[in-house]
Amino acid sequence: MSNNTAAKHDFTKGATAASIVRLSLPMILAQLVNVLYNIVDRMYLGRMPGDGRLALTGVGVAFPIITIINAFANLCGSGGAPLCSIERGRGDEKKAEQIMGNSLTLLVLFGILLTAAGYFLKTPLLYLFGASDETIPYANAYMDVYLAGNLFVMLGLGMNPFIESQGFAKTGMLTVVIGAFLNLILDPVFIFSLNMGVQGAAAATILSQLVSALWVLSFLSGRKAILRLRLPALRLKAVLVKQILALGLSGFTMSVTNSLVQIFCNASLQFYGGDLYVGAMTIIYSVREVVQMPMQGFTQGAQPVLGYNYGAGENSRVKEGIRFIRRVTLLYAAALWAVLILFPQIIVRLFNKEAELLEVSVISMRWHFALFFFMAFQYVGQTVFVSLGKAKQAVFFSLFRKAILGVPLILILPRLWGLGIYGVLAAEPVTNIVGGLACYFTMMALVWRKL
C-alpha cells in the first residue's frame, strides 16, 4: 500500500468532520438505494392484481423473521468492525485481521443454523407474528425462497462493515448499490413476467444478495484491502469471539428488539384492528426504513473515525466527532419529522390506493412518527458507545428502548382508558422520547466527561 493511501485511511489526520463526511456520504447513498429497492419491492407486491393487499400484508408479517436473521449478521459485523478500527488505531493489524476472520467464521455458522431453524419453525412463528389464514400462504411462500439464500444475505450484511471500517467507503457503498440495482431489475421480471408473485420477490432478493456477498469477499481477499481475509485467521479464538459477540450484542439486540416490538405490534394490531391495520403498519415500517437509513448510514460512517481516534488516544478529536454527528442527526430528524406529519397521504399512496387502507395508514403514521425527532438522541448515544467499544452500555440501551419500554407499553396502553388500537400506536412515540433521551444523557455522563 502506498504512503498516500495509508495516510488517507489514517483518521487522526485532517478535520474530523471531513473524515466522517467522506466515509458517511457513500454509506448514506448506499442505504438510500437499498431502501429504494425495498420500497419498490413492496410497491410491486401491493399492486399485484387481485390480491395485492394480502400479499403486502403477508410479506409484512414475515419481516420480523428476516429482521432476526439480519440481527445475527449485525452481531458479527457491528461487533467485529469497530474492534478492527480500534486495533488499527493502535497499530495492531494482525489482531484486526484475526477479528475479521473470526467474524466470517461466526457468520457462516450462524447462517447454516438459522436456515435450518427457519424452515422448521416458520409457520408457527408467522401465525404468532400476526398472520391470518388469508395472509399465511403469502408469508410462507416468501420465506420458503428467502431462507434458501439466507447465508448470502448474512455474508453481505455482516462482512461489508469490515470494508467500511478500513476507510473504503465507496467500495462499501457499491456492495449495497450492486445488490439493490440488480434486485430492481429482477423484481418485475420474477413477480410479473414469470408470474412468481411473492416467491419472485424473494428470489430477486437472494440472487442480488449472492452477488453482493461475492463482491465483499473478493475485495476483502484481494490486494487493495488493508486488512485481508487469511485462512489462519478463520480459526475461532475464544477471546476474540467473546469480544466480538459482546460488542455486537448492541446491534444484535437493537435488531432483535425492533423485531420483538414489531411482533407484539402486529399481534396487537391483528387483535384490535385486523388485517387492515397490519397492512397499514407494513407501509409504516417501510417508510421508517427510508427515513432512518440516512441516519444509520451517517452514524456508521462516523464509527470508524471515532474508534480509530479513540484507539490512538486522540480524545479531543473524538469529542469533535461526537459534536458533529449530534448536530447533523438532530437537524435531519427534525426535518423528516415535519414531512411525515404534514404529508402522510402522499407517502401512503405510493404503496396502495385503496381508500380504507389509505385512511387507516394516514392516522397510524401520524401516531407512529409523532415524536420521531427524539430518535436522533438514540443514534448519537448508541454510535458513541459502539465506536468506543462500550459494550455494556450499548447493549443495555438497545434493550431499554424497545424490550424494556416498547413491549410492555404495547400490551398495557390499549387497555387504559379504552384506547384500544390507539394505545398500540402510542407506544412508539413514548419509547422514542424516553429511550432516546436516556441513552444520550447517559453517554454524556459516562463518556463525554472522561474524554
C-alpha positions as CSV (number, residue, x, y, z in Angstrom):
1,M,0.0,0.0,0.0
2,S,1.3,3.5,-0.9
3,N,2.1,6.2,1.7
4,N,-0.7,8.4,0.2
5,T,-3.3,5.6,0.5
6,A,-2.1,4.8,4.1
7,A,-2.4,8.5,5.0
8,K,-5.9,8.7,3.6
9,H,-7.0,5.9,5.9
10,D,-5.3,7.5,9.0
11,F,-8.3,9.2,10.7
12,T,-6.0,11.2,13.1
13,K,-5.1,13.5,10.2
14,G,-7.2,16.3,8.8
15,A,-10.6,17.6,10.1
16,T,-12.6,15.0,12.0
17,A,-15.9,16.2,10.4
18,A,-14.4,15.9,6.9
19,S,-13.3,12.3,7.6
20,I,-16.8,11.4,8.8
21,V,-18.5,13.0,5.8
22,R,-16.0,11.3,3.4
23,L,-17.0,7.9,4.9
24,S,-20.6,8.5,5.6
25,L,-21.8,10.1,2.3
26,P,-21.2,6.9,0.2
27,M,-22.9,4.9,3.0
28,I,-25.9,7.2,3.1
29,L,-26.2,6.9,-0.7
30,A,-25.9,3.1,-0.5
31,Q,-28.6,3.0,2.3
32,L,-30.9,5.1,0.3
33,V,-30.5,2.9,-2.8
34,N,-31.1,-0.1,-0.6
35,V,-34.2,1.4,0.8
36,L,-35.4,2.4,-2.6
37,Y,-35.3,-1.2,-3.8
38,N,-37.1,-2.4,-0.6
39,I,-39.8,0.2,-1.2
40,V,-40.2,-0.6,-4.9
41,D,-40.3,-4.3,-3.9
42,R,-43.3,-3.7,-1.7
43,M,-44.9,-1.3,-4.2
44,Y,-44.8,-4.2,-6.7
45,L,-46.4,-6.6,-4.2
46,G,-49.0,-4.0,-3.1
47,R,-50.1,-3.6,-6.8
48,M,-50.3,-7.3,-7.7
49,P,-53.6,-7.9,-9.5
50,G,-56.4,-9.1,-7.2
51,D,-54.6,-9.9,-4.0
52,G,-52.0,-7.1,-3.7
53,R,-53.1,-6.0,-0.2
54,L,-53.0,-9.6,1.2
55,A,-49.6,-10.2,-0.5
56,L,-48.2,-7.0,1.0
57,T,-49.6,-7.9,4.5
58,G,-48.3,-11.4,4.3
59,V,-44.7,-10.4,3.5
60,G,-45.0,-7.7,6.2
61,V,-45.7,-10.5,8.7
62,A,-42.5,-12.2,7.6
63,F,-40.4,-9.1,8.3
64,P,-39.7,-9.9,12.0
65,I,-38.2,-13.3,11.0
66,I,-36.0,-11.6,8.4
67,T,-35.0,-8.9,11.0
68,I,-34.0,-11.6,13.5
69,I,-31.8,-13.2,10.8
70,N,-30.2,-9.9,9.9
71,A,-29.6,-9.3,13.6
72,F,-27.1,-12.2,13.6
73,A,-25.3,-10.6,10.7
74,N,-25.2,-7.4,12.8
75,L,-23.9,-9.4,15.8
76,C,-20.8,-10.2,13.9
77,G,-20.4,-7.1,11.7
78,S,-21.2,-4.4,14.2
79,G,-19.2,-6.3,16.8
80,G,-16.1,-7.1,14.8
81,A,-15.7,-3.9,12.6
82,P,-15.4,-1.4,15.5
83,L,-12.9,-3.6,17.2
84,C,-10.9,-3.7,13.9
85,S,-10.9,0.2,13.8
86,I,-9.7,0.4,17.4
87,E,-6.9,-2.2,16.7
88,R,-5.9,-0.3,13.5
89,G,-5.6,2.9,15.6
90,R,-3.3,1.0,18.0
91,G,-1.2,-0.3,15.1
92,D,-2.0,-4.0,15.6
93,E,-3.2,-5.0,12.1
94,K,-2.6,-8.7,12.8
95,K,-5.1,-8.8,15.6
96,A,-7.5,-6.8,13.4
97,E,-7.3,-9.4,10.7
98,Q,-7.9,-12.2,13.3
99,I,-11.0,-10.3,14.4
100,M,-12.3,-10.1,10.8
101,G,-11.6,-13.8,10.1
102,N,-13.3,-14.9,13.3
103,S,-16.3,-12.8,12.3
104,L,-16.6,-14.5,9.0
105,T,-16.5,-18.0,10.5
106,L,-19.2,-17.0,13.0
107,L,-21.4,-15.7,10.2
108,V,-21.2,-19.0,8.3
109,L,-22.0,-21.0,11.4
110,F,-25.0,-18.7,12.3
111,G,-26.2,-18.7,8.7
112,I,-26.4,-22.5,8.5
113,L,-28.1,-22.9,11.9
114,L,-30.6,-20.1,11.2
115,T,-31.6,-21.6,7.8
116,A,-32.3,-24.9,9.3
117,A,-34.3,-23.4,12.3
118,G,-36.2,-21.1,9.9
119,Y,-37.6,-24.0,7.8
120,F,-38.5,-25.9,10.9
121,L,-40.3,-23.1,12.8
122,K,-41.5,-20.6,10.2
123,T,-45.2,-21.5,10.0
124,P,-46.0,-21.3,13.8
125,L,-43.8,-18.2,14.1
126,L,-45.7,-16.5,11.3
127,Y,-49.0,-17.1,13.0
128,L,-47.5,-15.9,16.2
129,F,-46.3,-12.7,14.5
130,G,-49.8,-11.7,13.3
131,A,-50.5,-13.8,10.2
132,S,-54.1,-14.8,9.5
133,D,-55.5,-17.7,7.4
134,E,-55.7,-15.3,4.5
135,T,-52.2,-14.0,4.6
136,I,-50.2,-17.1,5.8
137,P,-49.9,-18.6,2.2
138,Y,-48.1,-15.4,1.0
139,A,-45.9,-15.2,4.1
140,N,-44.9,-18.9,3.8
141,A,-44.2,-18.7,0.1
142,Y,-41.9,-15.7,0.6
143,M,-39.9,-17.4,3.4
144,D,-39.6,-20.7,1.6
145,V,-37.5,-19.0,-1.1
146,Y,-35.8,-16.4,1.1
147,L,-34.4,-19.0,3.6
148,A,-32.7,-20.8,0.7
149,G,-30.4,-17.8,0.2
150,N,-30.2,-16.7,3.8
151,L,-26.4,-17.3,4.0
152,F,-25.7,-14.9,1.1
153,V,-27.7,-12.2,2.8
154,M,-25.8,-12.7,6.1
155,L,-22.4,-12.7,4.5
156,G,-23.0,-9.5,2.5
157,L,-24.5,-7.7,5.5
158,G,-22.1,-9.0,8.1
159,M,-18.8,-8.5,6.2
160,N,-19.4,-5.2,4.5
161,P,-18.7,-3.2,7.7
162,F,-15.1,-4.5,7.6
163,I,-14.7,-2.7,4.2
164,E,-16.1,0.5,5.7
165,S,-14.0,0.3,8.9
166,Q,-10.9,0.4,6.7
167,G,-12.0,3.6,5.1
168,F,-13.1,2.2,1.8
169,A,-16.5,3.8,1.9
170,K,-17.1,3.8,-1.9
171,T,-16.4,0.1,-2.1
172,G,-18.8,-0.5,0.8
173,M,-21.4,1.6,-1.0
174,L,-21.0,-0.5,-4.2
175,T,-21.8,-3.6,-2.2
176,V,-25.2,-2.2,-1.4
177,V,-25.8,-0.5,-4.7
178,I,-24.9,-3.5,-6.9
179,G,-27.4,-5.7,-4.9
180,A,-30.1,-3.1,-4.9
181,F,-30.0,-2.3,-8.6
182,L,-29.9,-6.0,-9.5
183,N,-32.9,-6.5,-7.3
184,L,-34.8,-3.6,-9.0
185,I,-34.2,-5.3,-12.4
186,L,-35.1,-8.8,-11.3
187,D,-38.3,-7.9,-9.3
188,P,-40.7,-7.0,-12.1
189,V,-39.3,-9.9,-14.2
190,F,-39.9,-12.5,-11.5
191,I,-43.1,-11.1,-9.9
192,F,-45.0,-10.2,-13.1
193,S,-43.3,-11.6,-16.3
194,L,-42.7,-15.0,-14.8
195,N,-45.8,-14.8,-12.7
196,M,-44.0,-15.9,-9.5
197,G,-45.7,-13.4,-7.1
198,V,-44.2,-13.2,-3.6
199,Q,-41.8,-16.0,-4.4
200,G,-40.4,-13.9,-7.3
201,A,-39.8,-11.0,-4.9
202,A,-37.8,-13.4,-2.6
203,A,-35.9,-14.9,-5.5
204,A,-34.8,-11.5,-6.7
205,T,-33.6,-10.6,-3.2
206,I,-31.5,-13.7,-2.6
207,L,-29.9,-13.6,-6.1
208,S,-28.9,-10.0,-5.7
209,Q,-27.5,-10.7,-2.2
210,L,-25.4,-13.5,-3.6
211,V,-23.7,-11.1,-6.0
212,S,-23.2,-8.6,-3.1
213,A,-21.7,-11.3,-0.9
214,L,-19.2,-12.4,-3.7
215,W,-18.2,-8.7,-4.2
216,V,-17.5,-8.3,-0.4
217,L,-15.5,-11.5,-0.1
218,S,-13.5,-10.9,-3.2
219,F,-12.5,-7.4,-2.1
220,L,-11.5,-8.5,1.4
221,S,-9.4,-11.3,0.0
222,G,-7.7,-9.0,-2.6
223,R,-4.7,-6.8,-2.6
224,K,-6.5,-3.4,-2.3
225,A,-7.7,-4.2,1.3
226,I,-5.6,-3.0,4.3
227,L,-6.9,-6.0,6.3
228,R,-7.3,-9.2,4.3
229,L,-9.1,-12.5,4.9
230,R,-6.5,-15.1,5.5
231,L,-7.1,-18.8,6.3
232,P,-5.2,-18.9,9.7
233,A,-7.4,-16.0,10.9
234,L,-10.6,-18.0,10.3
235,R,-9.8,-20.4,13.2
236,L,-12.0,-19.3,16.1
237,K,-10.3,-18.0,19.2
238,A,-12.4,-17.9,22.4
239,V,-11.1,-14.5,23.5
240,L,-11.8,-12.8,20.2
241,V,-15.2,-14.5,19.8
242,K,-16.2,-13.2,23.3
243,Q,-15.1,-9.6,22.4
244,I,-16.9,-9.7,19.0
245,L,-20.2,-11.0,20.5
246,A,-20.0,-8.7,23.5
247,L,-19.8,-5.6,21.4
248,G,-22.0,-6.9,18.6
249,L,-24.8,-7.5,21.1
250,S,-25.7,-3.8,20.8
251,G,-26.5,-4.1,17.1
252,F,-28.0,-7.5,17.6
253,T,-30.3,-6.5,20.5
254,M,-31.4,-3.4,18.6
255,S,-32.4,-5.5,15.6
256,V,-34.0,-8.2,17.7
257,T,-35.9,-5.8,20.0
258,N,-37.1,-4.0,16.9
259,S,-38.4,-7.3,15.6
260,L,-39.8,-8.1,19.0
261,V,-41.8,-4.9,19.1
262,Q,-42.9,-5.5,15.5
263,I,-44.1,-8.9,16.5
264,F,-46.1,-7.7,19.5
265,C,-47.3,-4.7,17.5
266,N,-48.6,-6.9,14.6
267,A,-50.3,-9.3,17.0
268,S,-51.9,-6.5,18.9
269,L,-53.0,-4.7,15.7
270,Q,-54.4,-8.0,14.5
271,F,-56.4,-8.4,17.7
272,Y,-57.7,-4.8,17.9
273,G,-58.0,-3.9,14.2
274,G,-57.4,-7.0,11.9
275,D,-55.5,-7.4,8.7
276,L,-56.2,-3.8,7.6
277,Y,-54.1,-2.3,10.5
278,V,-51.3,-4.9,10.0
279,G,-51.2,-3.9,6.3
280,A,-51.0,-0.2,7.3
281,M,-48.1,-1.0,9.7
282,T,-46.3,-2.8,6.9
283,I,-46.4,0.5,4.9
284,I,-45.2,2.4,8.0
285,Y,-42.3,0.1,8.6
286,S,-41.3,0.6,5.0
287,V,-41.4,4.4,5.4
288,R,-39.5,4.1,8.7
289,E,-36.7,2.3,6.9
290,V,-36.5,5.1,4.4
291,V,-36.2,7.9,6.9
292,Q,-33.9,6.1,9.3
293,M,-31.4,4.8,6.7
294,P,-29.6,8.1,6.2
295,M,-29.1,8.5,9.9
296,Q,-27.9,4.9,10.1
297,G,-25.5,5.4,7.1
298,F,-24.2,8.7,8.6
299,T,-23.5,7.2,12.1
300,Q,-22.0,4.0,10.5
301,G,-19.6,6.3,8.6
302,A,-18.7,8.0,11.9
303,Q,-17.9,4.8,13.8
304,P,-14.5,4.0,12.1
305,V,-13.4,7.6,12.7
306,L,-14.4,7.7,16.3
307,G,-13.0,4.2,17.0
308,Y,-9.7,4.9,15.3
309,N,-9.1,8.2,17.1
310,Y,-10.1,6.6,20.4
311,G,-7.6,3.8,19.9
312,A,-4.9,6.3,19.0
313,G,-5.6,8.3,22.2
314,E,-6.9,11.4,20.3
315,N,-9.8,12.2,22.7
316,S,-10.2,15.8,21.6
317,R,-10.9,14.5,18.0
318,V,-13.4,12.0,19.4
319,K,-15.3,14.8,21.1
320,E,-15.2,16.9,18.0
321,G,-16.7,14.0,16.1
322,I,-19.5,13.5,18.7
323,R,-20.5,17.2,18.4
324,F,-20.7,16.9,14.6
325,I,-22.8,13.8,14.5
326,R,-25.2,15.3,17.1
327,R,-25.7,18.4,15.1
328,V,-26.3,16.6,11.8
329,T,-28.6,13.9,13.2
330,L,-30.8,16.4,15.1
331,L,-31.3,18.7,12.1
332,Y,-32.1,15.7,9.8
333,A,-34.6,14.1,12.3
334,A,-36.5,17.4,12.8
335,A,-36.8,18.0,9.1
336,L,-38.1,14.5,8.3
337,W,-40.5,14.6,11.3
338,A,-42.2,17.6,9.8
339,V,-42.5,16.0,6.4
340,L,-44.0,12.8,7.8
341,I,-46.6,14.6,10.0
342,L,-47.7,17.1,7.2
343,F,-47.8,14.8,4.1
344,P,-48.6,11.2,5.1
345,Q,-51.3,10.9,2.3
346,I,-48.8,11.4,-0.5
347,I,-46.5,8.8,1.0
348,V,-49.1,6.1,1.6
349,R,-50.5,6.4,-2.0
350,L,-47.1,5.2,-3.3
351,F,-47.9,1.7,-1.8
352,N,-51.6,1.2,-2.2
353,K,-54.6,3.4,-3.2
354,E,-57.4,1.6,-1.5
355,A,-59.5,4.2,0.3
356,E,-59.9,2.2,3.5
357,L,-56.2,1.3,3.8
358,L,-55.3,4.9,3.0
359,E,-57.4,6.3,5.8
360,V,-56.1,3.8,8.4
361,S,-52.4,4.3,7.3
362,V,-52.5,8.1,7.5
363,I,-53.8,8.0,11.0
364,S,-51.4,5.3,12.1
365,M,-48.4,7.1,10.5
366,R,-49.1,10.3,12.4
367,W,-49.3,8.5,15.7
368,H,-46.2,6.4,14.9
369,F,-43.9,9.3,14.0
370,A,-45.3,11.9,16.5
371,L,-42.0,12.2,18.4
372,F,-39.7,10.7,15.7
373,F,-37.0,13.5,16.1
374,F,-36.0,12.2,19.5
375,M,-34.6,9.1,17.7
376,A,-31.6,11.3,16.9
377,F,-30.5,11.2,20.5
378,Q,-30.7,7.4,20.5
379,Y,-28.5,7.3,17.4
380,V,-25.9,9.6,18.8
381,G,-25.6,7.8,22.1
382,Q,-25.5,4.3,20.5
383,T,-22.9,5.3,18.0
384,V,-20.6,6.6,20.6
385,F,-21.0,3.5,22.8
386,V,-20.4,1.1,19.9
387,S,-17.5,3.1,18.4
388,L,-15.6,3.2,21.6
389,G,-16.1,-0.4,22.5
390,K,-18.5,0.3,25.4
391,A,-20.4,-3.0,25.1
392,K,-22.4,-3.0,28.3
393,Q,-23.9,0.4,27.7
394,A,-24.5,-0.2,24.0
395,V,-26.4,-3.4,24.8
396,F,-28.4,-2.0,27.7
397,F,-29.8,0.9,25.7
398,S,-30.6,-1.3,22.7
399,L,-32.7,-3.4,25.1
400,F,-34.1,-0.4,27.1
401,R,-35.9,1.4,24.4
402,K,-37.7,-1.5,22.7
403,A,-37.8,-4.5,25.1
404,I,-38.0,-2.8,28.5
405,L,-40.2,0.1,27.4
406,G,-41.8,-0.8,24.0
407,V,-43.2,-4.3,24.5
408,P,-44.9,-3.5,27.9
409,L,-46.4,-0.3,26.5
410,I,-47.9,-2.1,23.5
411,L,-49.5,-4.6,25.9
412,I,-50.6,-2.0,28.6
413,L,-51.6,1.2,26.8
414,P,-54.5,-0.4,24.7
415,R,-56.2,-1.5,28.0
416,L,-56.0,2.0,29.5
417,W,-59.0,4.4,29.1
418,G,-60.3,2.3,26.3
419,L,-57.5,3.4,23.9
420,G,-57.6,0.1,22.0
421,I,-55.8,0.5,18.7
422,Y,-54.6,4.0,19.5
423,G,-52.8,2.6,22.6
424,V,-50.8,0.3,20.4
425,L,-49.9,3.2,18.1
426,A,-49.0,5.4,21.0
427,A,-46.2,3.1,22.3
428,E,-43.7,4.2,19.6
429,P,-43.6,7.9,20.4
430,V,-43.4,7.2,24.1
431,T,-40.4,4.9,23.6
432,N,-38.7,7.5,21.3
433,I,-38.6,10.3,23.8
434,V,-37.9,8.3,26.9
435,G,-35.4,5.9,25.3
436,G,-33.6,8.5,23.2
437,L,-33.0,11.0,26.0
438,A,-32.0,8.3,28.5
439,C,-29.3,6.9,26.1
440,Y,-28.0,10.3,25.2
441,F,-27.6,11.7,28.7
442,T,-26.1,8.5,29.9
443,M,-23.5,8.8,27.2
444,M,-22.8,12.4,28.1
445,A,-22.3,11.5,31.8
446,L,-20.2,8.3,31.3
447,V,-18.2,9.0,28.2
448,W,-18.1,12.7,27.4
449,R,-16.8,13.8,30.8
450,K,-14.0,11.2,30.7
451,L,-12.9,12.2,27.2
